[in-house]
Amino acid sequence: MLNIEVGKSYICKPIGVTNEVVGYIEHTYTNTAVVLVESYEQCDHFVIDEKQFRVLVKLTDIYAPVEMVS
C-alpha cells in the first residue's frame, strides 16, 4: 500500500464510480479517504456531480501519485 499524504493528488477508483479518477486527498480515515475529484471520465459526470466532486475511496483503491508539471 502507498504512503498516502493529505494534500496530494492520486489516481484512484472511488466507491460507486465506474472509472478511475484523479483526485486530491482531503482526509484519511482507518480504511478510506475523502477525495476531491480533479479529473474524471465524462461517463461518470452524473455520479461525480451528484456527490459534489467529493468521493469516498478505499485506501487499497488508491493506485499512484500524480506529479504536476509546470
CHARMM-style PDB file with segment names, atoms N, HN, CA, C and O in Angstrom:
ATOM      1  N   MET     1       0.845  -1.183   0.000  1.00  0.00      PROA
ATOM      2  CA  MET     1       0.000   0.000   0.000  1.00  0.00      PROA
ATOM      3  C   MET     1       0.890   1.244   0.000  1.00  0.00      PROA
ATOM      4  O   MET     1       1.967   1.250   0.596  1.00  0.00      PROA
ATOM      5  N   LEU     2       0.428   2.288  -0.670  1.00  0.00      PROA
ATOM      6  HN  LEU     2      -0.447   2.284  -1.154  1.00  0.00      PROA
ATOM      7  CA  LEU     2       1.161   3.547  -0.768  1.00  0.00      PROA
ATOM      8  C   LEU     2       1.169   4.300   0.555  1.00  0.00      PROA
ATOM      9  O   LEU     2       0.295   4.116   1.401  1.00  0.00      PROA
ATOM     10  N   ASN     3       2.177   5.153   0.712  1.00  0.00      PROA
ATOM     11  HN  ASN     3       2.888   5.303   0.025  1.00  0.00      PROA
ATOM     12  CA  ASN     3       2.191   6.100   1.825  1.00  0.00      PROA
ATOM     13  C   ASN     3       1.376   7.306   1.369  1.00  0.00      PROA
ATOM     14  O   ASN     3       1.906   8.199   0.707  1.00  0.00      PROA
ATOM     15  N   ILE     4       0.109   7.338   1.713  1.00  0.00      PROA
ATOM     16  HN  ILE     4      -0.321   6.614   2.251  1.00  0.00      PROA
ATOM     17  CA  ILE     4      -0.823   8.349   1.211  1.00  0.00      PROA
ATOM     18  C   ILE     4      -0.746   9.599   2.083  1.00  0.00      PROA
ATOM     19  O   ILE     4      -0.816   9.523   3.310  1.00  0.00      PROA
ATOM     20  N   GLU     5      -0.600  10.753   1.424  1.00  0.00      PROA
ATOM     21  HN  GLU     5      -0.544  10.814   0.427  1.00  0.00      PROA
ATOM     22  CA  GLU     5      -0.477  12.022   2.132  1.00  0.00      PROA
ATOM     23  C   GLU     5      -1.659  12.936   1.813  1.00  0.00      PROA
ATOM     24  O   GLU     5      -2.039  13.096   0.653  1.00  0.00      PROA
ATOM     25  N   VAL     6      -2.227  13.525   2.846  1.00  0.00      PROA
ATOM     26  HN  VAL     6      -1.919  13.395   3.789  1.00  0.00      PROA
ATOM     27  CA  VAL     6      -3.288  14.516   2.664  1.00  0.00      PROA
ATOM     28  C   VAL     6      -2.685  15.711   1.932  1.00  0.00      PROA
ATOM     29  O   VAL     6      -1.577  16.148   2.245  1.00  0.00      PROA
ATOM     30  N   GLY     7      -3.423  16.231   0.955  1.00  0.00      PROA
ATOM     31  HN  GLY     7      -4.322  15.876   0.700  1.00  0.00      PROA
ATOM     32  CA  GLY     7      -2.956  17.388   0.204  1.00  0.00      PROA
ATOM     33  C   GLY     7      -2.298  17.052  -1.114  1.00  0.00      PROA
ATOM     34  O   GLY     7      -1.952  17.955  -1.877  1.00  0.00      PROA
ATOM     35  N   LYS     8      -2.115  15.766  -1.404  1.00  0.00      PROA
ATOM     36  HN  LYS     8      -2.396  15.033  -0.784  1.00  0.00      PROA
ATOM     37  CA  LYS     8      -1.519  15.353  -2.672  1.00  0.00      PROA
ATOM     38  C   LYS     8      -2.580  14.713  -3.560  1.00  0.00      PROA
ATOM     39  O   LYS     8      -3.620  14.261  -3.080  1.00  0.00      PROA
ATOM     40  N   SER     9      -2.302  14.680  -4.860  1.00  0.00      PROA
ATOM     41  HN  SER     9      -1.457  15.046  -5.250  1.00  0.00      PROA
ATOM     42  CA  SER     9      -3.233  14.098  -5.834  1.00  0.00      PROA
ATOM     43  C   SER     9      -2.817  12.683  -6.199  1.00  0.00      PROA
ATOM     44  O   SER     9      -1.629  12.374  -6.303  1.00  0.00      PROA
ATOM     45  N   TYR    10      -3.823  11.821  -6.392  1.00  0.00      PROA
ATOM     46  HN  TYR    10      -4.788  12.071  -6.307  1.00  0.00      PROA
ATOM     47  CA  TYR    10      -3.594  10.415  -6.710  1.00  0.00      PROA
ATOM     48  C   TYR    10      -4.583   9.932  -7.762  1.00  0.00      PROA
ATOM     49  O   TYR    10      -5.660  10.503  -7.932  1.00  0.00      PROA
ATOM     50  N   ILE    11      -4.200   8.878  -8.461  1.00  0.00      PROA
ATOM     51  HN  ILE    11      -3.325   8.414  -8.324  1.00  0.00      PROA
ATOM     52  CA  ILE    11      -5.119   8.142  -9.325  1.00  0.00      PROA
ATOM     53  C   ILE    11      -5.799   7.125  -8.418  1.00  0.00      PROA
ATOM     54  O   ILE    11      -5.130   6.400  -7.681  1.00  0.00      PROA
ATOM     55  N   CYS    12      -7.130   7.069  -8.471  1.00  0.00      PROA
ATOM     56  HN  CYS    12      -7.674   7.658  -9.069  1.00  0.00      PROA
ATOM     57  CA  CYS    12      -7.848   6.163  -7.586  1.00  0.00      PROA
ATOM     58  C   CYS    12      -9.178   5.737  -8.197  1.00  0.00      PROA
ATOM     59  O   CYS    12      -9.629   6.302  -9.193  1.00  0.00      PROA
ATOM     60  N   LYS    13      -9.797   4.732  -7.584  1.00  0.00      PROA
ATOM     61  HN  LYS    13      -9.430   4.273  -6.774  1.00  0.00      PROA
ATOM     62  CA  LYS    13     -11.086   4.191  -8.030  1.00  0.00      PROA
ATOM     63  C   LYS    13     -12.089   4.360  -6.889  1.00  0.00      PROA
ATOM     64  O   LYS    13     -12.134   3.534  -5.978  1.00  0.00      PROA
ATOM     65  N   PRO    14     -12.900   5.434  -6.932  1.00  0.00      PROA
ATOM     66  CA  PRO    14     -13.864   5.693  -5.855  1.00  0.00      PROA
ATOM     67  C   PRO    14     -14.995   4.658  -5.789  1.00  0.00      PROA
ATOM     68  O   PRO    14     -15.309   3.988  -6.773  1.00  0.00      PROA
ATOM     69  N   ILE    15     -15.582   4.551  -4.623  1.00  0.00      PROA
ATOM     70  HN  ILE    15     -15.327   5.095  -3.823  1.00  0.00      PROA
ATOM     71  CA  ILE    15     -16.738   3.688  -4.411  1.00  0.00      PROA
ATOM     72  C   ILE    15     -17.921   4.273  -5.182  1.00  0.00      PROA
ATOM     73  O   ILE    15     -18.232   5.455  -5.034  1.00  0.00      PROA
ATOM     74  N   GLY    16     -18.582   3.455  -6.002  1.00  0.00      PROA
ATOM     75  HN  GLY    16     -18.330   2.495  -6.122  1.00  0.00      PROA
ATOM     76  CA  GLY    16     -19.762   3.883  -6.736  1.00  0.00      PROA
ATOM     77  C   GLY    16     -19.501   4.586  -8.051  1.00  0.00      PROA
ATOM     78  O   GLY    16     -20.441   5.049  -8.698  1.00  0.00      PROA
ATOM     79  N   VAL    17     -18.238   4.679  -8.464  1.00  0.00      PROA
ATOM     80  HN  VAL    17     -17.475   4.303  -7.939  1.00  0.00      PROA
ATOM     81  CA  VAL    17     -17.878   5.330  -9.727  1.00  0.00      PROA
ATOM     82  C   VAL    17     -17.333   4.260 -10.666  1.00  0.00      PROA
ATOM     83  O   VAL    17     -16.615   3.361 -10.227  1.00  0.00      PROA
ATOM     84  N   THR    18     -17.665   4.346 -11.953  1.00  0.00      PROA
ATOM     85  HN  THR    18     -18.248   5.076 -12.310  1.00  0.00      PROA
ATOM     86  CA  THR    18     -17.286   3.320 -12.924  1.00  0.00      PROA
ATOM     87  C   THR    18     -15.798   3.299 -13.245  1.00  0.00      PROA
ATOM     88  O   THR    18     -15.190   2.230 -13.303  1.00  0.00      PROA
ATOM     89  N   ASN    19     -15.206   4.471 -13.453  1.00  0.00      PROA
ATOM     90  HN  ASN    19     -15.700   5.340 -13.405  1.00  0.00      PROA
ATOM     91  CA  ASN    19     -13.810   4.553 -13.892  1.00  0.00      PROA
ATOM     92  C   ASN    19     -12.926   5.209 -12.836  1.00  0.00      PROA
ATOM     93  O   ASN    19     -13.409   5.754 -11.843  1.00  0.00      PROA
ATOM     94  N   GLU    20     -11.612   5.139 -13.080  1.00  0.00      PROA
ATOM     95  HN  GLU    20     -11.220   4.696 -13.887  1.00  0.00      PROA
ATOM     96  CA  GLU    20     -10.651   5.789 -12.200  1.00  0.00      PROA
ATOM     97  C   GLU    20     -10.750   7.303 -12.345  1.00  0.00      PROA
ATOM     98  O   GLU    20     -11.173   7.813 -13.382  1.00  0.00      PROA
ATOM     99  N   VAL    21     -10.356   8.010 -11.296  1.00  0.00      PROA
ATOM    100  HN  VAL    21     -10.012   7.596 -10.453  1.00  0.00      PROA
ATOM    101  CA  VAL    21     -10.328   9.469 -11.310  1.00  0.00      PROA
ATOM    102  C   VAL    21      -8.971   9.936 -10.784  1.00  0.00      PROA
ATOM    103  O   VAL    21      -8.215   9.160 -10.200  1.00  0.00      PROA
ATOM    104  N   VAL    22      -8.684  11.200 -11.000  1.00  0.00      PROA
ATOM    105  HN  VAL    22      -9.298  11.831 -11.475  1.00  0.00      PROA
ATOM    106  CA  VAL    22      -7.549  11.848 -10.348  1.00  0.00      PROA
ATOM    107  C   VAL    22      -8.156  12.763  -9.307  1.00  0.00      PROA
ATOM    108  O   VAL    22      -9.049  13.555  -9.608  1.00  0.00      PROA
ATOM    109  N   GLY    23      -7.669  12.654  -8.078  1.00  0.00      PROA
ATOM    110  HN  GLY    23      -6.944  12.010  -7.834  1.00  0.00      PROA
ATOM    111  CA  GLY    23      -8.244  13.462  -7.023  1.00  0.00      PROA
ATOM    112  C   GLY    23      -7.262  13.816  -5.929  1.00  0.00      PROA
ATOM    113  O   GLY    23      -6.223  13.178  -5.761  1.00  0.00      PROA
ATOM    114  N   TYR    24      -7.620  14.849  -5.191  1.00  0.00      PROA
ATOM    115  HN  TYR    24      -8.465  15.367  -5.328  1.00  0.00      PROA
ATOM    116  CA  TYR    24      -6.835  15.436  -4.118  1.00  0.00      PROA
ATOM    117  C   TYR    24      -7.330  14.852  -2.797  1.00  0.00      PROA
ATOM    118  O   TYR    24      -8.527  14.905  -2.513  1.00  0.00      PROA
ATOM    119  N   ILE    25      -6.434  14.297  -1.990  1.00  0.00      PROA
ATOM    120  HN  ILE    25      -5.462  14.254  -2.221  1.00  0.00      PROA
ATOM    121  CA  ILE    25      -6.824  13.697  -0.713  1.00  0.00      PROA
ATOM    122  C   ILE    25      -7.142  14.807   0.287  1.00  0.00      PROA
ATOM    123  O   ILE    25      -6.273  15.612   0.625  1.00  0.00      PROA
ATOM    124  N   GLU    26      -8.385  14.847   0.756  1.00  0.00      PROA
ATOM    125  HN  GLU    26      -9.090  14.193   0.482  1.00  0.00      PROA
ATOM    126  CA  GLU    26      -8.790  15.852   1.745  1.00  0.00      PROA
ATOM    127  C   GLU    26      -8.677  15.337   3.169  1.00  0.00      PROA
ATOM    128  O   GLU    26      -8.308  16.085   4.074  1.00  0.00      PROA
ATOM    129  N   HSD    27      -8.996  14.056   3.375  1.00  0.00      PROA
ATOM    130  HN  HSD    27      -9.296  13.448   2.639  1.00  0.00      PROA
ATOM    131  CA  HSD    27      -8.974  13.495   4.728  1.00  0.00      PROA
ATOM    132  C   HSD    27      -8.829  11.985   4.629  1.00  0.00      PROA
ATOM    133  O   HSD    27      -9.387  11.360   3.727  1.00  0.00      PROA
ATOM    134  N   THR    28      -8.080  11.401   5.554  1.00  0.00      PROA
ATOM    135  HN  THR    28      -7.627  11.909   6.287  1.00  0.00      PROA
ATOM    136  CA  THR    28      -7.979   9.943   5.593  1.00  0.00      PROA
ATOM    137  C   THR    28      -8.604   9.426   6.886  1.00  0.00      PROA
ATOM    138  O   THR    28      -8.580  10.079   7.929  1.00  0.00      PROA
ATOM    139  N   TYR    29      -9.161   8.232   6.767  1.00  0.00      PROA
ATOM    140  HN  TYR    29      -9.181   7.702   5.920  1.00  0.00      PROA
ATOM    141  CA  TYR    29      -9.725   7.525   7.905  1.00  0.00      PROA
ATOM    142  C   TYR    29      -8.988   6.195   8.009  1.00  0.00      PROA
ATOM    143  O   TYR    29      -7.969   6.014   7.342  1.00  0.00      PROA
ATOM    144  N   THR    30      -9.465   5.271   8.816  1.00  0.00      PROA
ATOM    145  HN  THR    30     -10.293   5.419   9.358  1.00  0.00      PROA
ATOM    146  CA  THR    30      -8.785   3.999   9.016  1.00  0.00      PROA
ATOM    147  C   THR    30      -8.604   3.219   7.715  1.00  0.00      PROA
ATOM    148  O   THR    30      -7.499   2.753   7.436  1.00  0.00      PROA
ATOM    149  N   ASN    31      -9.651   3.065   6.917  1.00  0.00      PROA
ATOM    150  HN  ASN    31     -10.548   3.444   7.144  1.00  0.00      PROA
ATOM    151  CA  ASN    31      -9.582   2.269   5.688  1.00  0.00      PROA
ATOM    152  C   ASN    31      -9.982   3.020   4.430  1.00  0.00      PROA
ATOM    153  O   ASN    31      -9.965   2.452   3.338  1.00  0.00      PROA
ATOM    154  N   THR    32     -10.343   4.294   4.570  1.00  0.00      PROA
ATOM    155  HN  THR    32     -10.356   4.755   5.457  1.00  0.00      PROA
ATOM    156  CA  THR    32     -10.828   5.069   3.430  1.00  0.00      PROA
ATOM    157  C   THR    32     -10.246   6.483   3.437  1.00  0.00      PROA
ATOM    158  O   THR    32      -9.591   6.905   4.390  1.00  0.00      PROA
ATOM    159  N   ALA    33     -10.508   7.198   2.344  1.00  0.00      PROA
ATOM    160  HN  ALA    33     -11.041   6.856   1.570  1.00  0.00      PROA
ATOM    161  CA  ALA    33     -10.110   8.602   2.242  1.00  0.00      PROA
ATOM    162  C   ALA    33     -11.208   9.378   1.524  1.00  0.00      PROA
ATOM    163  O   ALA    33     -11.897   8.835   0.660  1.00  0.00      PROA
ATOM    164  N   VAL    34     -11.368  10.643   1.883  1.00  0.00      PROA
ATOM    165  HN  VAL    34     -10.809  11.085   2.584  1.00  0.00      PROA
ATOM    166  CA  VAL    34     -12.260  11.543   1.159  1.00  0.00      PROA
ATOM    167  C   VAL    34     -11.400  12.240   0.115  1.00  0.00      PROA
ATOM    168  O   VAL    34     -10.366  12.827   0.435  1.00  0.00      PROA
ATOM    169  N   VAL    35     -11.842  12.167  -1.144  1.00  0.00      PROA
ATOM    170  HN  VAL    35     -12.681  11.690  -1.404  1.00  0.00      PROA
ATOM    171  CA  VAL    35     -11.073  12.700  -2.268  1.00  0.00      PROA
ATOM    172  C   VAL    35     -11.903  13.749  -3.000  1.00  0.00      PROA
ATOM    173  O   VAL    35     -13.076  13.527  -3.299  1.00  0.00      PROA
ATOM    174  N   LEU    36     -11.287  14.890  -3.285  1.00  0.00      PROA
ATOM    175  HN  LEU    36     -10.334  15.070  -3.042  1.00  0.00      PROA
ATOM    176  CA  LEU    36     -11.895  15.928  -4.110  1.00  0.00      PROA
ATOM    177  C   LEU    36     -11.481  15.645  -5.548  1.00  0.00      PROA
ATOM    178  O   LEU    36     -10.298  15.723  -5.880  1.00  0.00      PROA
ATOM    179  N   VAL    37     -12.440  15.321  -6.398  1.00  0.00      PROA
ATOM    180  HN  VAL    37     -13.401  15.257  -6.128  1.00  0.00      PROA
ATOM    181  CA  VAL    37     -12.166  14.900  -7.777  1.00  0.00      PROA
ATOM    182  C   VAL    37     -11.687  16.086  -8.609  1.00  0.00      PROA
ATOM    183  O   VAL    37     -12.326  17.137  -8.640  1.00  0.00      PROA
ATOM    184  N   GLU    38     -10.543  15.899  -9.288  1.00  0.00      PROA
ATOM    185  HN  GLU    38     -10.023  15.045  -9.263  1.00  0.00      PROA
ATOM    186  CA  GLU    38      -9.968  16.919 -10.167  1.00  0.00      PROA
ATOM    187  C   GLU    38     -10.174  16.577 -11.638  1.00  0.00      PROA
ATOM    188  O   GLU    38     -10.357  17.466 -12.470  1.00  0.00      PROA
ATOM    189  N   SER    39     -10.144  15.285 -11.953  1.00  0.00      PROA
ATOM    190  HN  SER    39      -9.995  14.563 -11.278  1.00  0.00      PROA
ATOM    191  CA  SER    39     -10.270  14.840 -13.342  1.00  0.00      PROA
ATOM    192  C   SER    39     -10.997  13.501 -13.362  1.00  0.00      PROA
ATOM    193  O   SER    39     -10.746  12.638 -12.521  1.00  0.00      PROA
ATOM    194  N   TYR    40     -11.910  13.332 -14.336  1.00  0.00      PROA
ATOM    195  HN  TYR    40     -12.114  14.033 -15.020  1.00  0.00      PROA
ATOM    196  CA  TYR    40     -12.704  12.105 -14.406  1.00  0.00      PROA
ATOM    197  C   TYR    40     -13.184  11.883 -15.831  1.00  0.00      PROA
ATOM    198  O   TYR    40     -13.122  12.783 -16.667  1.00  0.00      PROA
ATOM    199  N   GLU    41     -13.666  10.667 -16.098  1.00  0.00      PROA
ATOM    200  HN  GLU    41     -13.716   9.935 -15.418  1.00  0.00      PROA
ATOM    201  CA  GLU    41     -14.231  10.328 -17.403  1.00  0.00      PROA
ATOM    202  C   GLU    41     -15.628  10.952 -17.513  1.00  0.00      PROA
ATOM    203  O   GLU    41     -16.373  10.992 -16.534  1.00  0.00      PROA
ATOM    204  N   GLN    42     -15.969  11.427 -18.685  1.00  0.00      PROA
ATOM    205  HN  GLN    42     -15.364  11.395 -19.481  1.00  0.00      PROA
ATOM    206  CA  GLN    42     -17.253  12.102 -18.907  1.00  0.00      PROA
ATOM    207  C   GLN    42     -18.450  11.208 -18.559  1.00  0.00      PROA
ATOM    208  O   GLN    42     -19.483  11.704 -18.108  1.00  0.00      PROA
ATOM    209  N   CYS    43     -18.315   9.904 -18.765  1.00  0.00      PROA
ATOM    210  HN  CYS    43     -17.476   9.501 -19.131  1.00  0.00      PROA
ATOM    211  CA  CYS    43     -19.436   8.998 -18.466  1.00  0.00      PROA
ATOM    212  C   CYS    43     -19.764   8.949 -16.964  1.00  0.00      PROA
ATOM    213  O   CYS    43     -20.850   8.504 -16.591  1.00  0.00      PROA
ATOM    214  N   ASP    44     -18.850   9.396 -16.105  1.00  0.00      PROA
ATOM    215  HN  ASP    44     -17.968   9.757 -16.408  1.00  0.00      PROA
ATOM    216  CA  ASP    44     -19.084   9.423 -14.662  1.00  0.00      PROA
ATOM    217  C   ASP    44     -19.560  10.788 -14.164  1.00  0.00      PROA
ATOM    218  O   ASP    44     -19.668  11.005 -12.957  1.00  0.00      PROA
ATOM    219  N   HSD    45     -19.843  11.704 -15.082  1.00  0.00      PROA
ATOM    220  HN  HSD    45     -19.756  11.529 -16.063  1.00  0.00      PROA
ATOM    221  CA  HSD    45     -20.190  13.074 -14.693  1.00  0.00      PROA
ATOM    222  C   HSD    45     -21.385  13.132 -13.739  1.00  0.00      PROA
ATOM    223  O   HSD    45     -21.333  13.850 -12.741  1.00  0.00      PROA
ATOM    224  N   PHE    46     -22.450  12.398 -14.023  1.00  0.00      PROA
ATOM    225  HN  PHE    46     -22.492  11.814 -14.834  1.00  0.00      PROA
ATOM    226  CA  PHE    46     -23.649  12.454 -13.184  1.00  0.00      PROA
ATOM    227  C   PHE    46     -23.336  12.048 -11.747  1.00  0.00      PROA
ATOM    228  O   PHE    46     -23.753  12.726 -10.808  1.00  0.00      PROA
ATOM    229  N   VAL    47     -22.610  10.957 -11.570  1.00  0.00      PROA
ATOM    230  HN  VAL    47     -22.272  10.406 -12.333  1.00  0.00      PROA
ATOM    231  CA  VAL    47     -22.289  10.455 -10.229  1.00  0.00      PROA
ATOM    232  C   VAL    47     -21.376  11.436  -9.496  1.00  0.00      PROA
ATOM    233  O   VAL    47     -21.611  11.753  -8.330  1.00  0.00      PROA
ATOM    234  N   ILE    48     -20.336  11.914 -10.176  1.00  0.00      PROA
ATOM    235  HN  ILE    48     -20.145  11.657 -11.123  1.00  0.00      PROA
ATOM    236  CA  ILE    48     -19.387  12.850  -9.566  1.00  0.00      PROA
ATOM    237  C   ILE    48     -20.104  14.148  -9.179  1.00  0.00      PROA
ATOM    238  O   ILE    48     -19.902  14.671  -8.083  1.00  0.00      PROA
ATOM    239  N   ASP    49     -20.933  14.657 -10.073  1.00  0.00      PROA
ATOM    240  HN  ASP    49     -21.098  14.232 -10.963  1.00  0.00      PROA
ATOM    241  CA  ASP    49     -21.665  15.896  -9.809  1.00  0.00      PROA
ATOM    242  C   ASP    49     -22.645  15.716  -8.650  1.00  0.00      PROA
ATOM    243  O   ASP    49     -22.783  16.603  -7.807  1.00  0.00      PROA
ATOM    244  N   GLU    50     -23.313  14.584  -8.610  1.00  0.00      PROA
ATOM    245  HN  GLU    50     -23.201  13.864  -9.294  1.00  0.00      PROA
ATOM    246  CA  GLU    50     -24.268  14.291  -7.541  1.00  0.00      PROA
ATOM    247  C   GLU    50     -23.575  14.276  -6.174  1.00  0.00      PROA
ATOM    248  O   GLU    50     -24.169  14.662  -5.168  1.00  0.00      PROA
ATOM    249  N   LYS    51     -22.326  13.830  -6.147  1.00  0.00      PROA
ATOM    250  HN  LYS    51     -21.843  13.516  -6.964  1.00  0.00      PROA
ATOM    251  CA  LYS    51     -21.561  13.767  -4.892  1.00  0.00      PROA
ATOM    252  C   LYS    51     -20.790  15.057  -4.630  1.00  0.00      PROA
ATOM    253  O   LYS    51     -19.972  15.120  -3.713  1.00  0.00      PROA
ATOM    254  N   GLN    52     -21.052  16.086  -5.437  1.00  0.00      PROA
ATOM    255  HN  GLN    52     -21.717  16.036  -6.182  1.00  0.00      PROA
ATOM    256  CA  GLN    52     -20.420  17.403  -5.313  1.00  0.00      PROA
ATOM    257  C   GLN    52     -18.892  17.311  -5.371  1.00  0.00      PROA
ATOM    258  O   GLN    52     -18.183  18.025  -4.662  1.00  0.00      PROA
ATOM    259  N   PHE    53     -18.411  16.421  -6.226  1.00  0.00      PROA
ATOM    260  HN  PHE    53     -18.987  15.841  -6.802  1.00  0.00      PROA
ATOM    261  CA  PHE    53     -16.993  16.233  -6.513  1.00  0.00      PROA
ATOM    262  C   PHE    53     -16.187  15.701  -5.328  1.00  0.00      PROA
ATOM    263  O   PHE    53     -14.957  15.711  -5.370  1.00  0.00      PROA
ATOM    264  N   ARG    54     -16.858  15.238  -4.277  1.00  0.00      PROA
ATOM    265  HN  ARG    54     -17.857  15.230  -4.244  1.00  0.00      PROA
ATOM    266  CA  ARG    54     -16.181  14.604  -3.145  1.00  0.00      PROA
ATOM    267  C   ARG    54     -16.647  13.156  -3.088  1.00  0.00      PROA
ATOM    268  O   ARG    54     -17.843  12.871  -3.016  1.00  0.00      PROA
ATOM    269  N   VAL    55     -15.672  12.244  -3.121  1.00  0.00      PROA
ATOM    270  HN  VAL    55     -14.700  12.475  -3.179  1.00  0.00      PROA
ATOM    271  CA  VAL    55     -15.994  10.820  -3.147  1.00  0.00      PROA
ATOM    272  C   VAL    55     -15.213  10.092  -2.059  1.00  0.00      PROA
ATOM    273  O   VAL    55     -14.207  10.591  -1.554  1.00  0.00      PROA
ATOM    274  N   LEU    56     -15.693   8.913  -1.715  1.00  0.00      PROA
ATOM    275  HN  LEU    56     -16.509   8.508  -2.125  1.00  0.00      PROA
ATOM    276  CA  LEU    56     -15.032   8.057  -0.744  1.00  0.00      PROA
ATOM    277  C   LEU    56     -14.270   6.978  -1.498  1.00  0.00      PROA
ATOM    278  O   LEU    56     -14.801   6.355  -2.417  1.00  0.00      PROA
ATOM    279  N   VAL    57     -13.017   6.762  -1.101  1.00  0.00      PROA
ATOM    280  HN  VAL    57     -12.585   7.268  -0.354  1.00  0.00      PROA
ATOM    281  CA  VAL    57     -12.159   5.788  -1.776  1.00  0.00      PROA
ATOM    282  C   VAL    57     -11.526   4.876  -0.730  1.00  0.00      PROA
ATOM    283  O   VAL    57     -11.011   5.351   0.282  1.00  0.00      PROA
ATOM    284  N   LYS    58     -11.563   3.560  -0.975  1.00  0.00      PROA
ATOM    285  HN  LYS    58     -11.981   3.174  -1.798  1.00  0.00      PROA
ATOM    286  CA  LYS    58     -10.836   2.631  -0.114  1.00  0.00      PROA
ATOM    287  C   LYS    58      -9.343   2.902  -0.293  1.00  0.00      PROA
ATOM    288  O   LYS    58      -8.892   3.159  -1.409  1.00  0.00      PROA
ATOM    289  N   LEU    59      -8.578   2.847   0.790  1.00  0.00      PROA
ATOM    290  HN  LEU    59      -8.945   2.638   1.697  1.00  0.00      PROA
ATOM    291  CA  LEU    59      -7.136   3.095   0.690  1.00  0.00      PROA
ATOM    292  C   LEU    59      -6.463   2.100  -0.252  1.00  0.00      PROA
ATOM    293  O   LEU    59      -5.459   2.426  -0.886  1.00  0.00      PROA
ATOM    294  N   THR    60      -7.007   0.898  -0.344  1.00  0.00      PROA
ATOM    295  HN  THR    60      -7.822   0.633   0.170  1.00  0.00      PROA
ATOM    296  CA  THR    60      -6.436  -0.105  -1.250  1.00  0.00      PROA
ATOM    297  C   THR    60      -6.736   0.196  -2.714  1.00  0.00      PROA
ATOM    298  O   THR    60      -6.137  -0.413  -3.600  1.00  0.00      PROA
ATOM    299  N   ASP    61      -7.659   1.129  -2.986  1.00  0.00      PROA
ATOM    300  HN  ASP    61      -8.146   1.624  -2.266  1.00  0.00      PROA
ATOM    301  CA  ASP    61      -8.005   1.512  -4.357  1.00  0.00      PROA
ATOM    302  C   ASP    61      -7.357   2.834  -4.774  1.00  0.00      PROA
ATOM    303  O   ASP    61      -7.766   3.446  -5.761  1.00  0.00      PROA
ATOM    304  N   ILE    62      -6.350   3.268  -4.024  1.00  0.00      PROA
ATOM    305  HN  ILE    62      -6.018   2.771  -3.222  1.00  0.00      PROA
ATOM    306  CA  ILE    62      -5.550   4.435  -4.408  1.00  0.00      PROA
ATOM    307  C   ILE    62      -4.270   3.873  -5.011  1.00  0.00      PROA
ATOM    308  O   ILE    62      -3.499   3.190  -4.336  1.00  0.00      PROA
ATOM    309  N   TYR    63      -4.050   4.172  -6.309  1.00  0.00      PROA
ATOM    310  HN  TYR    63      -4.676   4.727  -6.857  1.00  0.00      PROA
ATOM    311  CA  TYR    63      -3.023   3.474  -7.072  1.00  0.00      PROA
ATOM    312  C   TYR    63      -1.681   4.172  -7.193  1.00  0.00      PROA
ATOM    313  O   TYR    63      -0.650   3.537  -6.971  1.00  0.00      PROA
ATOM    314  N   ALA    64      -1.653   5.439  -7.531  1.00  0.00      PROA
ATOM    315  HN  ALA    64      -2.491   5.954  -7.711  1.00  0.00      PROA
ATOM    316  CA  ALA    64      -0.374   6.102  -7.789  1.00  0.00      PROA
ATOM    317  C   ALA    64      -0.508   7.605  -7.603  1.00  0.00      PROA
ATOM    318  O   ALA    64      -1.559   8.179  -7.886  1.00  0.00      PROA
ATOM    319  N   PRO    65       0.566   8.248  -7.122  1.00  0.00      PROA
ATOM    320  CA  PRO    65       0.533   9.708  -7.020  1.00  0.00      PROA
ATOM    321  C   PRO    65       0.601  10.344  -8.400  1.00  0.00      PROA
ATOM    322  O   PRO    65       1.125   9.754  -9.344  1.00  0.00      PROA
ATOM    323  N   VAL    66       0.069  11.544  -8.503  1.00  0.00      PROA
ATOM    324  HN  VAL    66      -0.356  12.024  -7.736  1.00  0.00      PROA
ATOM    325  CA  VAL    66       0.094  12.288  -9.765  1.00  0.00      PROA
ATOM    326  C   VAL    66       1.077  13.437  -9.596  1.00  0.00      PROA
ATOM    327  O   VAL    66       0.965  14.232  -8.663  1.00  0.00      PROA
ATOM    328  N   GLU    67       2.039  13.516 -10.505  1.00  0.00      PROA
ATOM    329  HN  GLU    67       2.130  12.870 -11.263  1.00  0.00      PROA
ATOM    330  CA  GLU    67       3.023  14.598 -10.477  1.00  0.00      PROA
ATOM    331  C   GLU    67       2.512  15.742 -11.325  1.00  0.00      PROA
ATOM    332  O   GLU    67       2.140  15.541 -12.481  1.00  0.00      PROA
ATOM    333  N   MET    68       2.490  16.937 -10.767  1.00  0.00      PROA
ATOM    334  HN  MET    68       2.793  17.100  -9.828  1.00  0.00      PROA
ATOM    335  CA  MET    68       2.098  18.125 -11.517  1.00  0.00      PROA
ATOM    336  C   MET    68       3.326  18.681 -12.229  1.00  0.00      PROA
ATOM    337  O   MET    68       4.388  18.833 -11.624  1.00  0.00      PROA
ATOM    338  N   VAL    69       3.179  18.979 -13.502  1.00  0.00      PROA
ATOM    339  HN  VAL    69       2.317  18.856 -13.993  1.00  0.00      PROA
ATOM    340  CA  VAL    69       4.278  19.507 -14.301  1.00  0.00      PROA
ATOM    341  C   VAL    69       4.025  20.987 -14.545  1.00  0.00      PROA
ATOM    342  O   VAL    69       2.922  21.386 -14.917  1.00  0.00      PROA
ATOM    343  N   SER    70       5.057  21.793 -14.332  1.00  0.00      PROA
ATOM    344  HN  SER    70       5.953  21.468 -14.030  1.00  0.00      PROA
ATOM    345  CA  SER    70       4.873  23.233 -14.562  1.00  0.00      PROA
ATOM    346  C   SER    70       5.655  23.718 -15.763  1.00  0.00      PROA
ATOM    347  OT1 SER    70       5.609  24.903 -16.092  1.00  0.00      PROA
TER     348      SER     70
END
